[in-house]
């Protein structure tokens, strides 16, 4: 969903989009780096001198509750936020720590409502390994043939 469509969806519902909420949503739209709340706060406080960490957390909860962003917890005890809400996989590089979006065709559970009688509410596929940048820096081809 485009940035404008997300903003308009809130307006249609009559839900207020404060300057701070707008700034957080815009930051996620412009930075597909899967930032943490702390990273968002550190970036936004330069332009919003009176913004607080609590405001960032509250804005993230608000946006998540309105299905405009996703919270991903690929790392234990560390929440990251994703602008893209459509189902997709995430890849965590264990060397550099970056999280990348990965689109895998033919995921057997994608689009399913149940599996073996269990109701699926959310699918969170995570992949952990080494990204192409880190592989190229190591000078070795560690990808199995």
C-alpha positions in Angstrom: 0.0 0.0 0.0 1.4 3.4 -0.9 2.2 6.0 1.7 -0.7 8.2 0.5 -3.2 5.3 0.7 -2.2 4.6 4.3 -2.7 8.2 5.3 -6.0 8.4 3.5 -7.2 5.2 5.1 -6.9 6.8 8.5 -8.6 10.0 7.4 -11.5 7.9 6.0 -11.9 6.3 9.4 -11.8 9.6 11.1 -8.7 8.7 13.0 -6.4 11.6 13.8 -2.9 11.4 12.3 -0.8 13.6 14.5 2.5 15.1 13.3 4.5 12.6 15.3 2.5 9.6 13.9 2.9 11.0 10.4 6.7 11.4 11.0 7.1 7.8 12.2 5.0 6.4 9.3 7.0 8.5 6.8 10.3 7.4 8.4 9.4 3.8 7.9 8.2 4.5 4.4 11.5 6.1 3.5 13.8 3.7 5.4 13.1 0.1 4.6 15.8 -0.9 7.1 13.5 -2.5 9.7 14.5 -0.1 12.4 14.0 -0.4 16.1 12.0 2.2 18.1 15.3 3.5 19.4 16.7 4.0 15.9 13.5 5.8 14.8 13.7 8.0 17.9 17.4 8.9 17.3 16.7 9.8 13.7 13.5 11.9 14.3 14.7 13.8 17.4 17.1 15.8 15.1 14.0 17.4 13.4 11.6 17.2 16.4 13.5 18.5 19.4 10.6 17.9 21.8 9.7 14.3 20.6 10.2 11.6 23.3 10.8 7.9 23.2 7.4 7.4 24.7 5.8 9.3 21.8 7.7 7.1 19.3 6.5 3.9 21.1 3.0 5.2 21.2 3.0 6.1 17.6 4.3 2.6 16.6 1.6 0.9 18.7 -1.0 3.1 17.1 0.2 2.4 13.5 0.5 -1.3 14.2 -3.0 -1.5 15.7 -4.3 0.2 12.6 -2.5 -2.4 10.4 -0.3 0.2 8.8 3.0 -1.3 9.9 4.2 -4.7 11.2 6.3 -5.5 14.2 8.9 -8.2 13.6 10.8 -9.9 16.4 13.4 -11.9 14.4 15.9 -11.2 17.2 15.1 -12.3 20.7 13.9 -9.3 22.8 14.3 -6.8 20.1 11.4 -5.4 18.1 11.9 -4.1 14.6 9.3 -2.3 12.5 8.4 -2.9 8.9 6.4 -0.6 6.5 5.5 -3.5 4.3 2.5 -5.3 5.8 1.9 -7.8 3.0 3.1 -11.3 3.9 6.8 -11.9 3.2 9.9 -13.4 4.7 12.6 -11.7 6.6 16.3 -12.5 6.4 18.6 -11.6 9.3 22.3 -11.5 8.5 24.2 -12.9 11.5 27.3 -11.0 10.5 26.2 -7.4 9.9 22.8 -7.6 11.7 20.8 -6.2 8.8 17.3 -7.4 8.2 16.2 -7.8 4.5 12.8 -8.5 3.0 12.8 -11.8 1.0 10.0 -12.7 -1.3 9.7 -16.5 -1.7 7.4 -17.9 -4.3 5.4 -20.9 -3.4 5.4 -20.7 0.4 3.1 -23.7 1.3 1.3 -21.8 4.1 0.8 -18.4 2.5 -2.8 -17.6 2.0 -4.0 -20.5 4.2 -6.5 -19.9 7.0 -5.8 -23.2 8.9 -3.2 -25.9 9.1 -4.0 -29.3 10.6 -7.1 -27.8 12.3 -5.2 -24.9 13.8 -6.4 -21.4 12.9 -3.6 -19.3 11.4 -3.7 -15.7 12.5 -0.3 -14.6 11.4 2.6 -16.1 9.5 6.1 -14.9 10.5 8.8 -16.7 8.4 12.3 -15.7 9.4 15.5 -16.8 7.8 18.9 -16.4 9.4 22.2 -16.6 7.5 24.8 -14.5 5.8 23.8 -11.7 3.3 25.5 -11.3 -0.1 27.4 -8.2 1.0 29.0 -10.0 3.9 29.7 -13.0 1.7 31.5 -10.9 -0.8 33.5 -9.1 1.9 34.8 -12.4 3.3 36.3 -13.2 -0.1 35.0 -16.7 0.2 32.1 -18.2 -1.5 30.3 -19.9 1.4 27.2 -20.7 -0.5 26.8 -24.4 -0.8 26.5 -25.7 -4.4 
